[in-house]
Amino acid sequence: MSPEEIALNRKGASADAKANAAVRFAAKIAEARGHVDNDDIAAVRSAGFSDAQIVEIVALVAENTFTNYLNEVAKTDIDFPSVPAADAA
């Protein structure tokens, strides 16, 4: 992935239309704590994602949330360089 694509992904977007729909949907799931509406589901479906793939996106958001919570509780030592926060744009 290019640095530009990584920067877009960190902001909840992508230069690729299909990937953009997935990333935006994943961001919405995280921001809304799972409370997405029918329009959100329709948007990701219309981008070409099947119901199984939509479930996979939800599962990946849940997995990352769980991992983040677990690492906070465990006070896991960070053993890699810090990444600056993405600018909200």
N, C-alpha and C positions, 0 to 999 in steps of 0.2 A: 504494500500500500504506500502511496505517496504521502509525504508530509502534509500536503494539502487535504488529502482524503482523511487522514487521521485527525486533522484539526476539525474538519467538518463533522466527523463521527463524534468527536468529543463534545460538539455543540448540538448533537441530536439530528444530524443531517448527513447527506451523501451526495456526491456528484452524479452517481448512478441512480436512475429513477426507481428501480425496484429496490435497491439497497436503501434508498432514502425512505421509502415507505416502511420498510422493516425497522430502520433505526428510529424513525419518528414514532412508530407504534411502540417500540420498546421504551422510549423515553416517556411516552404518555402513560404507559403502564406503571413505570417507576414513580413519576410525578403524581399521578392520580391514585397511587396505591392500589392499582388494579381496577379502579372504577372507570373503565372505558365505556363508551356508548356505542350504539349500533353504527353510527357514522364512522367511528374509528375502525371497527371491524370491517365495514364495507370498503374503506379506503385501502386497507392492507390486502383484502381479497381482490379488489380491482387491480392491484399492482401485480397480481399473479400468484399470490400465496394460497395454498390449500389450508383447510382446517387443521390438518396435522402439523403443517409448518407454523401456523399461528399458535398452536399449543406449544410447539418447540420454542418460539420466541418468548412466550410467557414463562416457560420453564427456565430459560436462560436468565431472564430478569430475576426470577425467584432465586435461582442458584447464586447469582452475583450478590443479591441482597443478603442472602443467608451467609455467604462467605464474608462479606463486609461486617455484618453483625458479629459473627463468630470471632473475627480478628480483633474487633473492638473489645469484646468481652475478654478475650484471651490476652489482650495487650501484646499481640504478636510483634516481634522486632522486625522492622522494615530493613531488609538487607539489600536493597537496590536504590539507585538514585531517586530522589524526589522528583515528581513531575509537576510543573506549575499548573495551577488551575486554568481551565480553558476560559477565555474571555466570553462572556455572554453577549451574543450579538443576534 
